[in-house]
Amino acid sequence: MSGTHESNGPHATGDSAPRAPVPATWHPRPEAAEDVPAVRRINLAAFETAGEADLVDALRRDPAAWLPGLSYVAEAPDGTPAAHALLTRCHVGTVPAVALAPCAVLPAYRKCGAGSAVIGALLGAARAAGERTAIVLGHPPYYPRFGFAPADRFGILPPQPWPDEAFMALSLDGSLPPRGTVRYAAAFGIA
Ligand SMILES: CC(C)(COP(=O)(O)OP(=O)(O)OC[C@H]1O[C@@H](n2cnc3c(N)ncnc32)[C@H](O)[C@@H]1OP(=O)(O)O)[C@@H](O)C(=O)NCCC(=O)NCCS
């Protein structure tokens, strides 16, 4: 699956990151073993602390959380992964689901379609793998473009009192999602 963006260049981001050539077409693909250091670099660059990069590494070490084939990267023109998105095992009540976290794009490539391409492809892979429900805690204006809606509409509750509009769910197969409280993988450290 490829992501396309019609812009001739990056959108203004308001950050001071150096701009990089923006591919007209992104090529999202599953993470390969040799991508692991690049995935860490993307997450270190995208977030203020090493928390998300460390989280990805901890999830990768947990066979109960890690879902082979559901960690995706999208490549920049020179072949370097510029975007990363991850789905790991969570539960809604007792029913297995997938949690989307983290999503990260190198600052130089933001708002150029890389995030949408990698997340769209990842959700497609989850659908193909038979996953039925995805949840995300994230920017309320961003995730509805993938079909996410506030989770409380489905009776899906966060494990902590997070803002209703930021905690979202998506049915991957069109069925009504399970109801209940979400339990994340242990590496998230969310009781
Ligand atoms: C959030 C992130 C993954 C989005 O990826 P991206 O490649 O920059 O976004 P895309 O090019 O796919 O989409 C661009 C659209 O997303 C919106 N968008 C980007 N970042 C956003 C944010 N932080 N909050 C709300 N909307 C955002 C843009 O305004 C743009 O909207 P438009 O299509 O209506 O013009 C990326 O900006 C990033 O890595 N941010 C830092 C880490 C982060 O916050 N991760 C997500 C945690 S929930």
The ligand as an SDF file (V2000), in Angstrom:
LIG
                    3D

 48 50  0  0  0  0  0  0  0  0999 V2000
    1.2820   13.2830   14.5170 C   0  0  0  0  0  0  0  0  0  0  0  0
    2.1450   12.7900   13.3440 C   0  0  0  0  0  0  0  0  0  0  0  0
    2.3830   11.2860   13.4750 C   0  0  0  0  0  0  0  0  0  0  0  0
    1.3580   13.0700   12.0600 C   0  0  0  0  0  0  0  0  0  0  0  0
    2.1080   12.6260   10.9440 O   0  0  0  0  0  0  0  0  0  0  0  0
    2.3030   13.5970    9.6810 P   0  0  0  0  0  0  0  0  0  0  0  0
    3.0240   12.8460    8.6440 O   0  0  0  0  0  0  0  0  0  0  0  0
    2.9140   14.8550   10.1880 O   0  0  0  0  0  0  0  0  0  0  0  0
    0.7860   13.9090    9.2600 O   0  0  0  0  0  0  0  0  0  0  0  0
    0.1380   13.7230    7.8020 P   0  0  0  0  0  0  0  0  0  0  0  0
    0.9950   14.4150    6.8080 O   0  0  0  0  0  0  0  0  0  0  0  0
   -0.2120   12.3280    7.5830 O   0  0  0  0  0  0  0  0  0  0  0  0
   -1.2250   14.4900    7.9900 O   0  0  0  0  0  0  0  0  0  0  0  0
   -1.2080   15.8830    7.9710 C   0  0  0  0  0  0  0  0  0  0  0  0
   -2.4670   16.3370    8.6540 C   0  0  0  0  0  0  0  0  0  0  0  0
   -2.4000   15.9660   10.0310 O   0  0  0  0  0  0  0  0  0  0  0  0
   -2.5430   17.0840   10.8380 C   0  0  0  0  0  0  0  0  0  0  0  0
   -1.6770   16.9410   11.9860 N   0  0  0  0  0  0  0  0  0  0  0  0
   -0.3760   16.6570   11.9960 C   0  0  0  0  0  0  0  0  0  0  0  0
    0.0840   16.6550   13.2530 N   0  0  0  0  0  0  0  0  0  0  0  0
   -0.9730   16.9340   14.0420 C   0  0  0  0  0  0  0  0  0  0  0  0
   -1.1320   17.0930   15.4290 C   0  0  0  0  0  0  0  0  0  0  0  0
   -0.1010   17.0010   16.2770 N   0  0  0  0  0  0  0  0  0  0  0  0
   -2.3650   17.3730   15.9020 N   0  0  0  0  0  0  0  0  0  0  0  0
   -3.4050   17.5160   15.0630 C   0  0  0  0  0  0  0  0  0  0  0  0
   -3.3250   17.3860   13.7200 N   0  0  0  0  0  0  0  0  0  0  0  0
   -2.0970   17.1130   13.2290 C   0  0  0  0  0  0  0  0  0  0  0  0
   -2.1020   18.2440    9.9710 C   0  0  0  0  0  0  0  0  0  0  0  0
   -2.6460   19.4500   10.4080 O   0  0  0  0  0  0  0  0  0  0  0  0
   -2.6320   17.8390    8.6120 C   0  0  0  0  0  0  0  0  0  0  0  0
   -4.0150   18.1150    8.5300 O   0  0  0  0  0  0  0  0  0  0  0  0
   -4.7390   18.3000    7.1180 P   0  0  0  0  0  0  0  0  0  0  0  0
   -4.6190   17.0010    6.3620 O   0  0  0  0  0  0  0  0  0  0  0  0
   -6.1480   18.6040    7.5060 O   0  0  0  0  0  0  0  0  0  0  0  0
   -4.0160   19.4080    6.4270 O   0  0  0  0  0  0  0  0  0  0  0  0
    3.5040   13.5230   13.2700 C   0  0  0  0  0  0  0  0  0  0  0  0
    3.2700   14.9030   13.0880 O   0  0  0  0  0  0  0  0  0  0  0  0
    4.4020   13.3240   14.4660 C   0  0  0  0  0  0  0  0  0  0  0  0
    5.2670   12.4640   14.4650 O   0  0  0  0  0  0  0  0  0  0  0  0
    4.2520   14.1670   15.5010 N   0  0  0  0  0  0  0  0  0  0  0  0
    5.0850   14.0980   16.6980 C   0  0  0  0  0  0  0  0  0  0  0  0
    4.8100   12.8500   17.5090 C   0  0  0  0  0  0  0  0  0  0  0  0
    3.3310   12.7060   17.8440 C   0  0  0  0  0  0  0  0  0  0  0  0
    2.7000   13.6520   18.3210 O   0  0  0  0  0  0  0  0  0  0  0  0
    2.7990   11.4810   17.5980 N   0  0  0  0  0  0  0  0  0  0  0  0
    1.4100   11.1730   17.7750 C   0  0  0  0  0  0  0  0  0  0  0  0
    1.1030   10.9050   19.1760 C   0  0  0  0  0  0  0  0  0  0  0  0
   -0.6960   10.8100   19.3380 S   0  0  0  0  0  0  0  0  0  0  0  0
  1  2  1  0
  2  3  1  0
  2  4  1  0
  2 36  1  0
  4  5  1  0
  5  6  1  0
  6  7  2  0
  6  8  1  0
  6  9  1  0
  9 10  1  0
 10 11  2  0
 10 12  1  0
 10 13  1  0
 13 14  1  0
 14 15  1  0
 15 16  1  0
 15 30  1  0
 16 17  1  0
 17 18  1  0
 17 28  1  0
 18 19  1  0
 18 27  1  0
 19 20  2  0
 20 21  1  0
 21 22  1  0
 21 27  2  0
 22 23  1  0
 22 24  2  0
 24 25  1  0
 25 26  2  0
 26 27  1  0
 28 29  1  0
 28 30  1  0
 30 31  1  0
 31 32  1  0
 32 33  2  0
 32 34  1  0
 32 35  1  0
 36 37  1  0
 36 38  1  0
 38 39  2  0
 38 40  1  0
 40 41  1  0
 41 42  1  0
 42 43  1  0
 43 44  2  0
 43 45  1  0
 45 46  1  0
 46 47  1  0
 47 48  1  0
M  END
$$$$
